[in-house]
Amino acid sequence: TLDDPDPSVVSSAVSVICELARTNPRNYLPLAPKLYHLLNSSTNNWMLIKIVKLFASLTPIEPRLAKKLHGPLSQLVLNTSAMSLLYECIHTAVVGDIISVPVPVQDSSGRELEFAELCASKLELFYESHDHNLCYVGLVTLAQLQARRPDLVVNQYDSLVRCLDHPDLSIRMRAIEVASGMATRKTLTKMVKRLMSQLILSNTIALQPNSTIGSQLSDSNNQSDDYAPGNELTLPKFDSSGASLTSAHGSIVLPKNSAKGNTADPADSPEYRTAVVTAILDMCSRQSYANMTNFEWYVATLVDLVYVAGVDVGREIGEKLLDVTIRVRQVREYSVKMVRRLLSDRTLIDHITPDSANAKVLTTAAYILGEYCTLVPTSVDDVQILLPASLGRLDGDKQATFVQAAMKVYTNWLQDVAGYWSSDIWELVRSVTSSVMSRLTDLVLDFSTSAEDRNTPNGNALAAAMPLQVSSRVRQFIEITKVVSMATSNMSENAPPICSELHSLFTLYELNPVSAAAQGKVPVPEGLDLDTPIGDPIPDTSRIVMPQSPPLQPSQNRRRSSNSEKTSSKSHRDRKNDPYYLGGRNYSEKDGLSSMQDRDMADLPDVDDIPVVALDLGETQKTQDPTTKTSKSKKKKSKSGKKHHRKTRVRTPSPPPISVDI
């Protein structure tokens, strides 16, 4: 039918083949020469679309088709004005890897360029179009092109950024997918600021300038008139350049023409906000921070995301914050300052819950503050912010992290104040130690009270209510405060040695990050044989066979069997003559009772084997009532006239109950 002179028949055949090839395109690979002839000779755009789509399925199976299709597809891309055919040609060239054929193409001006570059330039017609469908399919194909030639997509940064403000949510999602892969050292900062501005200018976020990021550094004279505190949407204060004052470098840019209307903003969608945060984290940390030039800016951006994310991404933000702090030694001091600001925010701490996103970030912040507290000047307030009143709302692992961090910060503060000891310092140490002990006691009492409410005995209240990982650390912290309280009970000219030695419990050895393949890179010293056992091999006790007793002689076997037979026959005769012995059948596996349950049932006595014994009741039968006897005799006479006489059976009383062990 592909050779039929009627074009409609050929078009129908191509349509059928194209649909059937979706299941198994390999079956239609022999038709490639005829389809190639139709591709060069046909002028029907709809049939050309079907043929090009069919080659998109055949080219991955037969790579040699890529070089053959390079010429016809490049001419179609250059000359066709049909957007549908143009899209299918570009999509087939990308999916079939035809763009990798090293044959140049001449554009309309005569300039030679690569086929991949030509496809990238033609895709701009799609994602810059006002038609939402064309814009969407253009971004989908651009993402596929980016996986093979990322260098071509980077050059289209300005055109792609406009798609991030598209009113269609699906187009925004595709634009974020492409934007996250086109970030470089030059474009990373601009891309992150653009995405952050979308998060902060949406209706989801309404931050108060006096209780959120940058409030301590802001200046009332530098606040923009568009975001005054009296408006319904209140944003953080910004400096004259429009950057957020979370850090000295700033991380958020707010466009001036960002007035909100009554229309729904796609940035309010939780799905979109999650995609934006994920894209920011992926762009910044890709390839072990290959595109990062300013790590302090990155830490400030992570802290900003805690406030402006608006979705549950606390675990991801916490992991990235911890990763960059551990990996980059130069940024640890700045990270400690930023996490201290997070932990000092009462808005976050007071509204913390076990399942909230802030709980995961604040737990990471507490760990960083406790682990690297020696890098910043000590402050007694750090101990208080690590033991907040809302600590009991968290689960066991998070509470243990806070208590452990508070213990490290407290011992570090003692070591610091021991260097300039005085009477004022002595009184301060006594006061802080008493306050910490009181806070720990209140924490224990809170758990004990909750346990008593659940009818838990008072003696086990702490053990039942407080998780083990929290209980052990709280007890350690209480013992440390007791030791410090005893050492500072009296004023002395010099600081007690315990004050300067306690922190060595946590800083004696530094734990550095180690790569998973680090052990394999360590060379084996000369003369060290790792294959030879150090000592004698340990015997395998699982295969040891216990020694058996020596076999008996034939005479001993016969004597033992005869004795057992005599004993069993005598006991059988004694039990048989005993009227109160409930004898049973002798069951064996021949009866089919192989299971344990059937054998237990077999041990029960048979009802027919229970003996019936006539008991002599003495004078009881002679003193019966005569009226009763007469009535019984009358009943017997009345039944005598029946055809079949029933044999009268005297019922014998049952024997007394006998306990039987079943």
C-alpha positions as CSV (number, residue, x, y, z in Angstrom):
1,T,0.0,0.0,0.0
2,L,3.0,2.4,0.4
3,D,3.5,2.1,-3.4
4,D,-0.2,2.9,-4.2
5,P,-0.6,5.8,-6.7
6,D,-3.5,7.2,-4.6
7,P,-2.0,9.6,-2.0
8,S,-4.9,9.1,0.4
9,V,-4.2,5.3,0.5
10,V,-0.5,5.9,1.2
11,S,-1.3,8.5,3.9
12,S,-3.7,6.0,5.6
13,A,-1.1,3.3,5.5
14,V,1.5,5.5,7.0
15,S,-0.9,6.5,9.8
16,V,-1.7,2.8,10.6
17,I,2.0,1.9,10.6
18,C,2.8,4.8,12.8
19,E,0.2,3.7,15.4
20,L,1.3,0.1,15.3
21,A,5.0,1.0,15.6
22,R,4.4,2.4,19.1
23,T,4.2,-1.1,20.5
24,N,7.1,-2.8,18.6
25,P,8.9,-0.5,16.2
26,R,11.5,-3.2,15.3
27,N,8.9,-5.0,13.2
28,Y,8.6,-2.1,10.8
29,L,12.3,-1.4,10.4
30,P,12.4,-3.1,6.9
31,L,10.0,-0.4,5.7
32,A,12.6,2.3,6.3
33,P,13.7,2.7,2.6
34,K,10.2,3.2,1.4
35,L,9.5,5.7,4.2
36,Y,12.7,7.5,3.4
37,H,11.5,7.8,-0.2
38,L,8.2,9.2,0.9
39,L,10.0,11.7,3.2
40,N,11.9,13.2,0.2
41,S,9.0,13.1,-2.3
42,S,5.8,13.9,-0.4
43,T,4.5,17.4,0.1
44,N,1.6,16.5,2.4
45,N,2.5,17.9,5.8
46,W,0.3,15.6,7.7
47,M,1.9,12.5,6.1
48,L,5.3,14.0,6.7
49,I,4.5,14.4,10.4
50,K,3.6,10.7,10.6
51,I,6.7,9.7,8.8
52,V,9.0,11.8,10.9
53,K,7.3,10.5,14.1
54,L,7.9,6.9,12.8
55,F,11.6,7.6,12.2
56,A,11.7,8.9,15.8
57,S,10.9,5.4,16.9
58,L,13.2,3.6,14.4
59,T,16.3,5.7,14.8
60,P,17.2,4.6,18.3
61,I,16.9,0.9,17.1
62,E,19.0,1.5,14.0
63,P,21.6,4.3,14.6
64,R,22.8,4.3,11.0
65,L,19.5,6.1,10.1
66,A,20.8,9.2,11.8
67,K,23.3,10.0,9.1
68,K,20.8,9.2,6.4
69,L,18.1,11.5,7.9
70,H,20.4,14.4,8.6
71,G,19.9,16.0,5.2
72,P,16.1,15.8,4.8
73,L,15.3,16.8,8.4
74,S,17.7,19.8,8.3
75,Q,16.0,21.0,5.1
76,L,12.6,20.7,6.6
77,V,13.7,22.6,9.7
78,L,15.1,25.4,7.6
79,N,12.2,25.7,5.1
80,T,8.9,24.6,6.6
81,S,6.5,27.1,8.1
82,A,4.2,24.5,9.7
83,M,4.9,24.6,13.4
84,S,3.7,21.0,13.9
85,L,6.0,19.6,11.3
86,L,8.9,21.8,12.6
87,Y,8.4,20.5,16.1
88,E,8.3,16.8,15.0
89,C,11.5,17.3,13.0
90,I,13.3,18.9,15.9
91,H,12.0,16.3,18.4
92,T,13.1,13.4,16.1
93,A,16.6,15.0,15.6
94,V,17.0,15.3,19.4
95,V,15.6,11.9,20.3
96,G,17.3,10.0,17.5
97,D,20.6,11.8,18.2
98,I,20.7,13.1,14.7
99,I,22.1,16.4,16.0
100,S,25.4,14.7,16.8
101,V,26.1,14.1,13.1
102,P,29.1,16.2,12.3
103,V,27.7,17.8,9.1
104,P,27.3,21.5,9.0
105,V,24.1,23.2,7.9
106,Q,23.7,26.5,6.1
107,D,21.0,28.8,7.3
108,S,19.0,31.4,5.3
109,S,21.9,33.8,5.4
110,G,24.4,31.3,4.2
111,R,26.2,30.9,7.5
112,E,27.3,27.4,8.4
113,L,26.3,26.1,11.8
114,E,25.7,22.8,13.5
115,F,22.3,21.1,13.2
116,A,22.0,21.1,17.0
117,E,22.5,24.9,17.1
118,L,19.9,25.3,14.4
119,C,17.4,23.3,16.4
120,A,18.1,25.3,19.5
121,S,17.5,28.6,17.7
122,K,14.2,27.3,16.2
123,L,13.0,26.2,19.6
124,E,12.9,29.8,20.7
125,L,9.9,30.2,18.4
126,F,8.0,27.7,20.5
127,Y,8.6,28.8,24.1
128,E,8.4,32.5,23.2
129,S,5.0,31.9,21.5
130,H,1.8,33.2,23.1
131,D,0.2,29.8,22.4
132,H,0.5,27.8,25.6
133,N,0.6,24.4,23.8
134,L,3.5,25.5,21.6
135,C,5.3,27.0,24.6
136,Y,4.9,23.8,26.6
137,V,6.1,21.4,23.9
138,G,9.0,23.7,23.1
139,L,10.2,23.6,26.8
140,V,9.9,19.8,26.8
141,T,12.1,19.4,23.7
142,L,14.5,22.0,25.1
143,A,14.9,19.9,28.2
144,Q,15.7,16.9,26.0
145,L,18.2,19.0,24.1
146,Q,19.8,20.2,27.3
147,A,20.6,16.6,28.3
148,R,22.7,16.2,25.2
149,R,24.1,19.7,24.5
150,P,23.8,21.8,27.7
151,D,26.1,24.4,26.2
152,L,23.5,25.4,23.6
153,V,20.8,26.0,26.3
154,V,22.9,28.2,28.4
155,N,23.0,30.8,25.7
156,Q,19.3,31.2,25.8
157,Y,19.1,32.3,29.5
158,D,17.3,35.6,28.8
159,S,14.6,34.0,26.7
160,L,14.0,31.2,29.2
161,V,13.8,33.4,32.3
162,R,10.7,35.0,30.9
163,C,9.0,31.7,31.0
164,L,9.4,31.6,34.8
165,D,6.8,34.4,35.0
166,H,4.3,32.6,32.8
167,P,0.7,32.5,34.2
168,D,0.4,28.8,33.3
169,L,1.7,26.6,36.1
170,S,2.7,23.7,33.9
171,I,4.8,26.0,31.7
172,R,6.5,27.3,34.9
173,M,7.3,23.8,36.0
174,R,8.9,23.0,32.7
175,A,10.9,26.2,32.8
176,I,12.2,25.5,36.2
177,E,13.3,22.0,35.0
178,V,15.3,23.6,32.3
179,A,16.6,26.5,34.4
180,S,18.0,24.3,37.1
181,G,20.3,22.6,34.5
182,M,21.5,25.8,32.8
183,A,23.1,27.5,35.9
184,T,26.8,28.4,35.6
185,R,29.2,30.4,37.7
186,K,28.0,33.5,36.0
187,T,24.2,32.9,36.0
188,L,23.8,31.0,39.3
189,T,23.3,34.1,41.5
190,K,20.9,35.8,39.1
191,M,18.8,32.6,38.7
192,V,18.5,32.0,42.4
193,K,17.6,35.6,43.1
194,R,14.9,35.5,40.4
195,L,13.4,32.3,41.9
196,M,13.6,33.6,45.5
197,S,11.7,36.8,44.4
198,Q,8.8,34.6,43.2
199,L,8.6,32.9,46.6
200,I,8.7,36.0,48.7
201,L,6.3,38.0,46.6
202,S,3.5,35.4,46.6
203,N,0.5,35.5,48.9
204,T,1.8,32.5,50.8
205,I,4.4,34.4,52.6
206,A,3.7,37.4,54.9
207,L,6.8,38.1,57.0
208,Q,7.0,40.7,59.7
209,P,10.1,42.9,59.5
210,N,10.6,43.0,63.2
211,S,10.6,39.2,63.8
212,T,12.2,37.7,60.7
213,I,15.3,37.7,58.5
214,G,17.4,40.8,58.6
215,S,15.4,42.6,61.3
216,Q,18.4,43.4,63.4
217,L,20.3,45.0,60.5
218,S,17.5,46.8,58.8
219,D,17.1,50.5,58.8
220,S,13.7,52.2,58.8
221,N,14.9,54.9,56.3
222,N,15.8,52.2,53.7
223,Q,12.4,50.5,53.6
224,S,10.6,50.6,50.3
225,D,7.3,52.5,50.1
226,D,5.7,49.6,48.2
227,Y,6.1,47.3,51.2
228,A,5.1,49.5,54.2
229,P,4.3,47.8,57.5
230,G,0.7,49.0,57.3
231,N,-0.1,47.0,54.1
232,E,-1.7,43.6,54.3
233,L,1.4,41.9,53.0
234,T,4.4,42.8,55.0
235,L,7.9,41.8,53.8
236,P,11.3,42.0,55.3
237,K,13.1,45.3,55.2
238,F,15.5,45.8,52.3
239,D,18.4,48.1,51.7
240,S,18.6,50.7,48.9
241,S,19.9,48.1,46.4
242,G,16.8,45.9,46.9
243,A,18.7,43.0,48.5
244,S,17.5,41.2,51.6
245,L,19.4,42.1,54.7
246,T,19.7,38.5,55.9
247,S,23.4,38.8,55.3
248,A,25.8,41.5,54.4
249,H,25.8,40.2,50.8
250,G,22.1,39.9,50.3
251,S,20.3,37.1,48.5
252,I,16.9,38.3,47.4
253,V,16.0,40.8,44.7
254,L,12.5,42.3,44.6
255,P,11.4,43.8,41.3
256,K,9.8,47.3,41.6
257,N,6.8,46.4,39.4
258,S,5.6,43.5,41.5
259,A,2.2,44.9,42.6
260,K,-0.3,42.1,43.3
261,G,-3.6,41.8,41.7
262,N,-6.6,39.8,42.6
263,T,-5.7,37.0,40.2
264,A,-4.4,33.7,41.5
265,D,-0.6,33.5,41.5
266,P,1.0,30.2,40.3
267,A,3.7,30.8,42.9
268,D,1.1,30.0,45.6
269,S,0.9,26.4,44.5
270,P,2.7,24.0,46.9
271,E,3.8,21.9,44.0
272,Y,5.5,24.9,42.4
273,R,7.1,26.2,45.6
274,T,8.5,22.7,46.2
275,A,9.9,22.6,42.7
276,V,11.5,26.1,43.1
277,V,13.2,25.2,46.4
278,T,14.4,21.9,45.0
279,A,15.8,23.7,41.9
280,I,17.6,26.2,44.0
281,L,19.2,23.5,46.2
282,D,20.2,21.5,43.1
283,M,21.7,24.4,41.2
284,C,23.8,25.5,44.2
285,S,25.1,22.1,45.2
286,R,25.5,20.4,41.9
287,Q,28.8,18.5,41.3
288,S,30.0,19.3,44.9
289,Y,29.4,23.0,44.6
290,A,31.3,23.4,41.2
291,N,29.4,26.6,40.4
292,M,29.5,28.1,43.8
293,T,31.8,31.2,44.2
294,N,30.5,32.6,47.5
295,F,29.6,30.1,50.2
296,E,28.5,32.8,52.7
297,W,25.9,33.9,50.1
298,Y,24.8,30.3,49.8
299,V,24.4,29.9,53.6
300,A,22.4,33.1,53.7
301,T,20.2,31.8,50.9
302,L,19.5,28.6,52.8
303,V,18.4,30.6,55.9
304,D,16.2,32.8,53.7
305,L,14.5,29.6,52.4
306,V,13.5,28.7,55.9
307,Y,11.3,31.8,56.0
308,V,10.1,32.0,52.4
309,A,9.7,28.4,51.4
310,G,6.1,28.0,52.6
311,V,6.2,24.2,52.1
312,D,7.6,21.3,54.0
313,V,11.2,21.2,52.7
314,G,12.9,21.5,56.1
315,R,14.7,18.2,55.8
316,E,16.3,19.1,52.4
317,I,17.3,22.6,53.6
318,G,18.8,21.2,56.8
319,E,20.8,18.5,54.9
320,K,22.3,21.2,52.6
321,L,23.1,23.5,55.5
322,L,24.8,20.8,57.3
323,D,26.6,19.5,54.2
324,V,28.1,22.9,53.3
325,T,29.1,23.6,56.9
326,I,31.0,20.3,57.2
327,R,32.6,20.4,53.8
328,V,33.7,24.0,53.6
329,R,35.9,24.9,56.6
330,Q,36.0,28.6,55.8
331,V,32.2,29.0,56.0
332,R,31.8,27.3,59.4
333,E,32.1,30.5,61.5
334,Y,29.5,32.3,59.3
335,S,27.2,29.3,59.5
336,V,27.3,29.3,63.3
337,K,26.3,33.0,63.3
338,M,23.4,32.3,60.9
339,V,22.1,29.3,62.8
340,R,22.3,31.3,66.0
341,R,20.0,33.8,64.5
342,L,17.6,31.1,63.5
343,L,17.5,29.6,67.0
344,S,17.1,33.1,68.5
345,D,13.9,33.7,66.5
346,R,11.1,33.2,69.0
347,T,8.5,33.0,66.2
348,L,10.1,29.8,64.9
349,I,10.9,28.3,68.3
350,D,7.5,29.0,70.0
351,H,5.5,27.5,67.2
352,I,7.7,24.4,66.7
353,T,5.9,21.0,66.4
354,P,7.3,17.5,65.9
355,D,6.1,17.3,62.3
356,S,6.7,20.9,61.2
357,A,9.4,21.7,58.6
358,N,11.0,24.2,61.0
359,A,11.7,21.4,63.5
360,K,14.1,19.6,61.1
361,V,15.9,22.8,60.2
362,L,16.2,24.0,63.8
363,T,17.6,20.6,64.9
364,T,20.3,20.9,62.3
365,A,21.0,24.5,63.5
366,A,21.3,23.2,67.1
367,Y,23.8,20.6,66.0
368,I,25.9,23.1,64.1
369,L,25.9,25.6,67.0
370,G,27.0,22.9,69.4
371,E,29.6,21.3,67.1
372,Y,31.4,24.5,66.1
373,C,30.7,26.8,69.1
374,T,34.4,27.3,69.6
375,L,34.6,29.3,66.3
376,V,32.6,32.3,67.6
377,P,32.7,34.3,70.8
378,T,30.9,32.5,73.6
379,S,27.6,33.8,74.9
380,V,25.6,32.6,77.9
381,D,22.4,33.1,75.8
382,D,23.4,30.2,73.6
383,V,22.7,27.8,76.4
384,Q,19.3,29.3,77.0
385,I,18.2,29.2,73.3
386,L,19.2,25.5,73.1
387,L,16.9,24.6,76.0
388,P,13.7,26.4,75.1
389,A,10.4,25.8,76.8
390,S,9.0,24.2,73.7
391,L,11.7,21.5,73.6
392,G,9.3,18.9,75.0
393,R,7.1,19.0,71.9
394,L,9.8,17.4,69.7
395,D,10.5,13.7,69.3
396,G,13.4,11.9,71.0
397,D,16.1,12.3,68.4
398,K,15.6,16.0,68.0
399,Q,15.5,16.6,71.8
400,A,18.7,14.6,72.2
401,T,20.4,16.9,69.6
402,F,19.3,20.0,71.4
403,V,20.5,18.7,74.9
404,Q,23.8,17.5,73.5
405,A,24.4,20.9,71.8
406,A,23.5,22.8,75.0
407,M,26.0,20.6,76.9
408,K,28.8,21.5,74.5
409,V,28.0,25.2,74.5
410,Y,27.9,25.2,78.3
411,T,31.3,23.6,78.7
412,N,32.8,25.8,76.1
413,W,31.5,28.9,77.9
414,L,33.0,27.6,81.1
415,Q,36.3,27.1,79.5
416,D,36.2,30.7,78.1
417,V,35.2,32.5,81.3
418,A,37.9,30.5,83.2
419,G,40.5,32.5,81.4
420,Y,39.5,35.8,83.1
421,W,38.2,34.6,86.5
422,S,37.0,37.1,89.0
423,S,34.3,37.5,91.6
424,D,31.8,38.7,89.1
425,I,32.6,35.8,86.8
426,W,32.2,33.4,89.8
427,E,28.7,34.8,90.6
428,L,27.8,34.5,86.9
429,V,28.9,30.9,86.7
430,R,26.9,30.1,89.8
431,S,23.8,31.8,88.4
432,V,24.1,30.2,85.0
433,T,24.7,26.7,86.4
434,S,21.7,27.0,88.7
435,S,19.6,28.2,85.8
436,V,20.7,25.3,83.6
437,M,20.1,22.8,86.4
438,S,16.7,24.3,87.0
439,R,15.8,24.1,83.3
440,L,16.9,20.4,83.1
441,T,14.9,19.6,86.2
442,D,11.9,21.2,84.7
443,L,12.4,19.2,81.6
444,V,12.5,16.0,83.7
445,L,9.4,17.0,85.7
446,D,7.5,17.8,82.5
447,F,8.1,14.2,81.3
448,S,7.3,12.8,84.8
449,T,4.1,14.7,85.0
450,S,3.0,13.5,81.6
451,A,3.8,9.9,82.7
452,E,1.8,10.2,85.9
453,D,-1.2,11.4,83.8
454,R,-1.0,8.1,82.0
455,N,-1.2,6.2,85.4
456,T,2.5,5.4,85.3
457,P,4.1,4.6,88.7
458,N,6.1,7.5,90.1
459,G,9.3,5.4,90.4
460,N,9.4,4.7,86.6
461,A,7.9,8.0,85.4
462,L,11.1,9.3,83.9
463,A,12.0,6.0,82.3
464,A,8.6,5.5,80.8
465,A,8.0,9.0,79.5
466,M,11.5,10.3,78.4
467,P,13.1,8.5,75.5
468,L,16.4,6.7,76.2
469,Q,18.6,8.9,74.1
470,V,17.2,12.0,75.8
471,S,17.3,10.5,79.3
472,S,21.0,9.6,79.1
473,R,22.0,13.1,77.9
474,V,19.9,14.9,80.4
475,R,21.4,12.8,83.2
476,Q,24.9,13.5,81.9
477,F,24.2,17.2,81.8
478,I,22.8,17.2,85.3
479,E,25.9,15.5,86.6
480,I,28.1,18.0,84.9
481,T,26.2,20.9,86.5
482,K,26.4,19.2,89.9
483,V,30.2,18.9,89.6
484,V,30.5,22.5,88.6
485,S,28.2,23.6,91.4
486,M,30.3,21.7,93.9
487,A,33.6,23.1,92.5
488,T,32.4,26.7,92.6
489,S,30.6,26.5,96.0
490,N,33.3,28.8,97.5
491,M,34.9,31.8,95.9
492,S,38.6,31.3,94.9
493,E,41.2,33.5,93.2
494,N,41.7,31.1,90.4
495,A,39.1,29.2,88.4
496,P,38.5,25.6,89.4
497,P,40.4,23.2,87.0
498,I,37.1,21.5,86.2
499,C,35.8,24.6,84.4
500,S,38.6,24.5,81.8
501,E,38.8,20.7,81.4
502,L,35.1,19.8,80.9
503,H,35.0,20.9,77.2
504,S,37.8,18.5,76.4
505,L,35.2,15.7,76.7
506,F,33.9,16.8,73.3
507,T,36.9,18.3,71.5
508,L,39.7,15.8,72.3
509,Y,39.5,14.4,68.8
510,E,38.2,16.2,65.7
511,L,35.9,14.2,63.5
512,N,36.5,15.1,59.8
513,P,34.4,14.0,56.9
514,V,35.8,10.9,55.1
515,S,35.0,9.8,51.6
516,A,33.5,6.4,51.1
517,A,36.4,5.4,48.8
518,A,39.1,6.8,51.1
519,Q,40.2,3.5,52.5
520,G,40.9,2.1,49.1
521,K,43.3,4.9,48.3
522,V,45.5,4.2,51.3
523,P,48.6,2.3,50.0
524,V,49.5,-1.0,51.8
525,P,52.9,-0.7,53.6
526,E,55.7,-2.9,52.5
527,G,56.0,-6.2,54.3
528,L,52.4,-6.2,55.4
529,D,50.6,-9.4,54.3
530,L,46.8,-8.8,54.7
531,D,46.0,-12.3,53.4
532,T,47.9,-14.3,56.1
533,P,45.9,-14.9,59.3
534,I,47.2,-13.2,62.4
535,G,46.7,-16.3,64.6
536,D,45.5,-19.9,64.5
537,P,42.1,-20.3,62.8
538,I,39.2,-20.5,65.1
539,P,37.5,-23.9,64.9
540,D,34.0,-24.2,63.6
541,T,32.0,-25.5,66.6
542,S,28.8,-25.8,64.6
543,R,30.1,-29.0,62.9
544,I,31.5,-30.8,65.9
545,V,29.7,-34.2,66.4
546,M,29.3,-35.4,70.0
547,P,30.8,-38.8,70.7
548,Q,28.3,-41.7,70.8
549,S,28.2,-44.3,73.5
550,P,29.8,-47.7,72.6
551,P,27.3,-50.2,71.0
552,L,25.9,-52.9,73.3
553,Q,26.8,-56.6,72.9
554,P,24.1,-59.0,71.4
555,S,23.6,-60.7,74.8
556,Q,23.1,-57.4,76.5
557,N,20.5,-56.4,73.9
558,R,18.6,-59.7,74.3
559,R,18.6,-59.4,78.1
560,R,17.4,-55.8,78.0
561,S,14.6,-56.5,75.5
562,S,13.4,-59.5,77.5
563,N,13.3,-57.5,80.7
564,S,11.3,-54.7,79.1
565,E,8.8,-57.2,77.6
566,K,8.2,-58.8,80.9
567,T,7.7,-55.5,82.7
568,S,5.3,-54.2,80.0
569,S,3.2,-57.4,80.0
570,K,2.9,-57.4,83.8
571,S,1.8,-53.8,83.9
572,H,-0.7,-54.4,81.1
573,R,-2.3,-57.3,83.0
574,D,-2.5,-55.3,86.2
575,R,-4.2,-52.4,84.5
576,K,-6.6,-54.6,82.6
577,N,-8.0,-56.2,85.9
578,D,-8.3,-52.8,87.6
579,P,-11.9,-51.6,87.2
580,Y,-11.0,-48.0,87.8
581,Y,-8.3,-47.8,85.1
582,L,-9.4,-46.1,81.9
583,G,-7.6,-48.1,79.3
584,G,-7.3,-46.8,75.8
585,R,-6.4,-48.0,72.4
586,N,-2.9,-48.5,71.4
587,Y,-2.4,-45.9,68.7
588,S,0.6,-45.7,66.4
589,E,1.6,-44.0,63.3
590,K,0.0,-46.8,61.3
591,D,-3.3,-45.3,62.1
592,G,-2.4,-42.2,60.2
593,L,-2.0,-40.0,63.2
594,S,1.3,-38.4,62.3
595,S,0.7,-34.9,63.6
596,M,1.2,-33.9,67.2
597,Q,-2.4,-32.8,67.5
598,D,-3.7,-36.2,66.3
599,R,-1.4,-38.0,68.8
600,D,-2.8,-36.0,71.6
601,M,-6.3,-36.9,70.6
602,A,-5.3,-40.5,70.4
603,D,-4.3,-40.6,74.1
604,L,-7.9,-40.0,75.1
605,P,-9.9,-43.1,76.2
606,D,-12.6,-44.6,74.1
607,V,-16.1,-44.4,75.5
608,D,-16.8,-48.1,74.8
609,D,-13.8,-49.1,76.9
610,I,-15.0,-47.5,80.1
611,P,-16.1,-50.4,82.4
612,V,-19.6,-50.5,83.8
613,V,-19.6,-51.9,87.4
614,A,-22.7,-52.9,89.4
615,L,-22.6,-51.4,92.8
616,D,-24.5,-52.9,95.8
617,L,-26.6,-50.1,97.3
618,G,-27.8,-52.3,100.3
619,E,-31.1,-51.3,102.0
620,T,-31.8,-48.5,99.6
621,Q,-33.7,-50.7,97.1
622,K,-35.8,-52.4,99.8
623,T,-37.2,-49.2,101.2
624,Q,-38.6,-47.9,98.0
625,D,-42.1,-46.3,98.0
626,P,-44.8,-48.9,97.2
627,T,-46.8,-46.4,95.2
628,T,-43.9,-45.9,93.0
629,K,-43.5,-49.6,92.5
630,T,-47.2,-50.0,91.6
631,S,-47.1,-47.2,89.1
632,K,-44.1,-48.7,87.4
633,S,-45.7,-52.1,87.2
634,K,-48.8,-50.6,85.6
635,K,-46.7,-48.9,83.0
636,K,-45.0,-52.2,82.2
637,K,-48.4,-53.9,81.7
638,S,-49.7,-51.2,79.4
639,K,-46.7,-51.7,77.1
640,S,-47.0,-55.5,77.1
641,G,-49.7,-55.4,74.4
642,K,-47.4,-54.0,71.9
643,K,-46.2,-56.1,69.0
644,H,-42.5,-55.6,69.7
645,H,-41.5,-55.9,73.3
646,R,-38.5,-53.8,74.5
647,K,-36.1,-55.4,76.9
648,T,-36.0,-53.7,80.2
649,R,-32.6,-52.5,81.1
650,V,-31.6,-51.7,84.6
651,R,-29.5,-48.6,84.8
652,T,-26.5,-48.9,87.0
653,P,-25.1,-45.9,88.8
654,S,-21.8,-44.6,87.5
655,P,-18.7,-45.2,89.5
656,P,-17.1,-42.3,91.5
657,P,-15.1,-39.9,89.3
658,I,-11.5,-40.8,88.8
659,S,-8.9,-38.3,87.9
660,V,-7.4,-39.2,84.6
661,D,-4.2,-37.6,83.2
662,I,-4.8,-36.9,79.5
